[in-house]
Amino acid sequence: MVESREEMKHQLDTLSEDVGPEAIAVTREHLERRSFTPAFLLPVKGFLSMDRAKLEKELDKTLNLDDAYLLEKAGGFSKDPQKIRNTQVNLLLYYYDLLARLRLDSPEAWDEIHELYEDD
């Protein structure tokens, strides 16, 4: 679990490189057809179209959010604003890693999606 900016930067360095806009759009369309919605604690706009630069901005934004806002939006999860921040950062990194692997057409990544949305 990432708990510091340094750990977050290290985790970012391990993510797959960005793909082109066409692969981003095709993957987004496939996921939208399956009603794929990552389970974030806080709202994240445009996640399925997010590239690495936008992810980094979202991570920085999350780390700089006001404690009162965090408690208002995710106080049911925890009364500790830092725990909310850390969890949101970890969720962003987890789901972006999955998204990046889907964009590269990784069979294992698509198996995760199929297991969640088709095998029920």
Protein Blocks (a to p, Z undefined) as FASTA:
>chain_A
ZZbfklmmmmmmmpccdddfklmmmmmmmmmmnopacddfbdcehklmpcfklmmmmmmm
mmmpcfklmmmmmmmmpccfklmmmmmmmmmmmmmmmmmmmmnopaklmmmmmmmmmmZZ
